[in-house]
């Protein structure tokens, strides 16, 4: 059974991360399935909206660390699989809605920066902990966040790598609204159904106009990837990942 459940509700394609026993942590296979589903949706004239959600009260805990580490010797290939998903999301012509409950860690926060509508539960918690792992920001987060919140707030989010609440995420412009858990599903239904009743071509054209800076975003992504791949080979990253898997505090003397 796939860890990505793809379903269709009228004109809405629903992508559900369904690996609750691992807090919906993303594997390389899941990235590929998500990328394929997004590309499929763009070529189906019946689909007008894509909804991305987690399962069992959790969005995603980010990358599956064991899966990630298994590819350390093939770091370029691992990044390429993640990149396929992020490229598909970045280039997606259809409006993308995200429903966030519980954890949205790492890529779980980064991907939201490329969605068009994001609604979160009061239970949601966000974090971009890349620096804690000896890594750098990914997929234009270091480009988009300063534009949203200014340099000093972006530095706080990316250089401290601390968690922040749904209220904080709304205040800085990452999400549209924070709702009580019972109201979240209703709001998602309202938004997706409203979008699905709009003229498809007008939806695509409006999104295209809104995303007029795609070339700059893409160029920044490649600069981040250059640093990211190099950082994955560093002593700091190796120590951070090993400490995480061994469930111990990292040796900070190796964070040079």
C-alpha positions in Angstrom: 0.0 0.0 0.0 1.3 3.4 -0.9 2.3 6.0 1.7 0.7 8.6 -0.5 -3.0 8.2 -1.0 -4.3 9.9 -4.2 -8.0 10.4 -4.4 -10.3 12.7 -6.3 -13.3 14.6 -5.0 -15.1 16.1 -8.0 -12.6 18.6 -9.5 -10.2 18.4 -6.5 -7.2 16.0 -6.5 -6.4 15.1 -2.9 -2.8 14.0 -2.0 -2.8 12.5 1.5 0.5 11.7 3.3 -0.4 8.4 4.9 2.4 7.1 7.1 1.1 8.0 10.5 3.3 5.5 12.4 6.2 7.7 11.3 4.4 11.0 11.6 4.1 11.0 7.8 7.9 11.5 7.4 8.7 11.6 3.7 10.7 9.0 1.9 12.2 9.2 -1.6 9.4 7.0 -3.0 6.8 9.4 -1.5 8.5 12.4 -3.2 8.3 10.6 -6.5 4.6 9.7 -6.1 3.7 13.2 -5.1 5.6 14.6 -8.1 3.9 12.2 -10.5 0.4 13.0 -9.0 0.9 16.8 -9.4 2.1 16.4 -13.0 -0.9 14.1 -13.8 -3.3 16.6 -12.3 -2.1 19.4 -14.6 -2.9 17.3 -17.7 -6.4 16.3 -16.5 -8.8 19.0 -17.7 -11.3 17.8 -15.0 -9.0 18.8 -12.1 -9.0 22.4 -11.0 -7.5 22.2 -7.5 -4.9 20.1 -5.7 -5.1 19.6 -1.9 -2.1 18.4 0.1 -2.8 17.1 3.6 -1.4 14.7 6.2 -3.2 12.0 8.1 -4.3 11.3 11.7 -3.7 14.8 13.0 -0.2 15.3 11.5 1.0 17.0 8.4 4.6 15.7 8.2 7.7 15.4 10.4 9.9 16.2 7.3 12.3 13.8 5.8 12.5 10.2 7.0 16.0 10.3 8.5 16.7 6.6 8.1 15.8 6.8 4.4 17.8 10.1 4.1 20.9 8.5 5.6 20.6 5.4 3.5 21.3 7.7 0.5 24.2 9.6 2.0 26.6 7.8 -0.4 24.3 8.9 -3.2 23.4 12.4 -2.0 22.9 13.8 -5.5 20.3 11.1 -6.3 18.5 11.7 -3.0 18.3 15.4 -3.6 17.1 14.8 -7.1 14.1 12.9 -5.9 13.1 15.6 -3.5 13.8 18.1 -6.3 11.3 16.3 -8.6 8.6 16.9 -6.1 9.5 20.5 -5.3 10.0 21.3 -9.0 6.5 19.9 -9.8 5.0 21.9 -6.9 6.9 25.1 -7.9 5.8 24.8 -11.6 2.3 23.6 -10.9 -0.2 25.7 -12.9 -3.2 24.7 -10.7 -4.0 26.3 -7.4 -2.6 24.2 -4.5 -4.3 24.2 -1.1 -2.5 22.8 2.0 -4.3 21.5 5.2 -1.9 21.5 8.1 -2.4 19.7 11.4 0.2 18.8 14.0 3.8 18.8 12.9 5.0 20.6 9.8 8.8 20.2 10.1 11.6 20.9 7.6 10.2 20.4 4.1 6.8 20.3 5.7 7.2 24.0 6.2 9.2 24.7 3.1 6.6 23.3 0.7 4.0 25.6 2.2 5.9 28.6 0.8 5.0 27.2 -2.7 1.3 26.6 -2.0 -1.4 29.1 -2.9 -3.7 28.6 0.1 -2.6 27.3 3.5 -4.9 26.7 6.5 -3.7 25.3 9.8 -5.2 23.9 12.9 -4.4 25.4 16.3 -2.5 22.2 16.9 0.0 22.9 14.1 3.7 23.5 14.9 6.2 24.6 12.3 10.0 24.4 12.1 12.9 24.7 9.6 15.7 23.0 11.5 18.2 22.7 8.7 20.9 24.6 10.4 20.7 22.3 13.4 21.6 19.4 11.1 24.6 21.3 9.6 22.6 22.1 6.4 21.3 25.2 4.7 17.8 26.3 3.8 16.1 24.6 0.8 13.9 25.3 -2.1 14.0 29.1 -2.1 13.0 29.4 1.6 16.0 31.8 2.0 14.6 33.9 -0.9 10.9 33.8 -0.1 11.0 34.3 3.7 12.9 37.7 3.7 10.4 39.0 1.1 7.6 37.9 3.4 8.9 39.0 6.8 12.1 41.0 6.3 15.7 40.0 7.0 15.8 39.9 10.8 12.7 37.7 11.2 13.9 35.4 8.4 17.3 35.1 10.1 15.5 34.1 13.3 13.5 31.4 11.6 16.4 30.0 9.5 19.5 30.6 11.7 18.0 29.6 15.1 15.9 26.8 13.7 13.4 26.9 16.4 9.7 25.8 16.3 6.9 28.3 15.9 3.2 28.2 16.3 0.3 28.4 13.9 -0.4 31.9 15.2 3.2 32.9 14.4 3.0 31.4 11.0 -0.2 33.4 10.2 1.4 36.6 11.5 4.4 36.3 9.2 2.3 35.3 6.2 3.1 31.6 5.7 -0.5 30.6 6.3 -3.9 32.1 5.6 -5.7 31.3 8.8 -5.6 29.3 12.0 -8.8 27.4 12.9 -9.9 25.0 15.6 -9.6 21.4 14.5 -13.3 20.9 13.9 -13.5 24.1 11.8 -10.4 23.3 9.7 -12.0 20.6 7.5 -15.0 22.8 6.9 -12.9 25.7 5.8 -10.8 23.4 3.5 -14.0 22.1 1.9 -15.3 25.7 1.4 -12.1 26.9 -0.3 -11.5 23.9 -2.5 -15.2 23.8 -3.6 -15.2 27.5 -4.3 -12.0 27.2 -6.4 -13.4 24.2 -8.3 -16.3 26.2 -9.5 -14.1 28.9 -11.1 -13.3 28.9 -14.8 -10.2 26.6 -15.1 -8.3 28.8 -17.6 -8.8 31.9 -15.5 -7.5 30.1 -12.4 -4.4 29.1 -14.3 -3.8 32.5 -15.7 -4.3 34.2 -12.4 -1.8 31.9 -10.7 0.7 32.5 -13.5 0.4 36.3 -13.0 0.9 35.9 -9.2 4.0 33.7 -9.7 5.7 36.2 -12.0 9.1 35.8 -10.2 9.5 32.1 -10.9 12.8 32.5 -12.7 14.4 34.2 -9.7 13.0 31.6 -7.4 14.4 28.8 -9.6 17.8 30.4 -9.8 17.9 30.7 -6.0 16.9 27.1 -5.5 19.9 26.0 -7.5 22.2 28.2 -5.4 20.7 26.6 -2.3 21.1 23.1 -3.7 24.8 23.8 -4.4 25.4 24.7 -0.8 23.0 21.9 0.4 24.8 19.1 -1.4 28.2 20.3 -0.2 26.9 20.6 3.4 25.6 17.1 3.4 29.2 15.9 3.0 30.4 18.0 6.0 31.6 16.7 9.3 28.9 18.8 11.0 26.1 17.3 9.1 27.4 13.7 9.6 27.6 14.3 13.3 24.2 15.9 13.5 22.5 13.0 11.6 24.4 10.4 13.5 23.4 11.9 16.8 19.8 12.1 15.8 19.7 8.5 14.8 21.5 7.4 17.9 19.1 9.6 20.0 21.9 11.6 21.7 23.1 15.1 21.8 25.5 16.0 19.0 29.2 16.7 19.7 29.3 20.5 19.1 33.0 20.5 18.8 32.5 19.1 15.3 30.3 22.0 14.3 33.0 24.0 12.7 
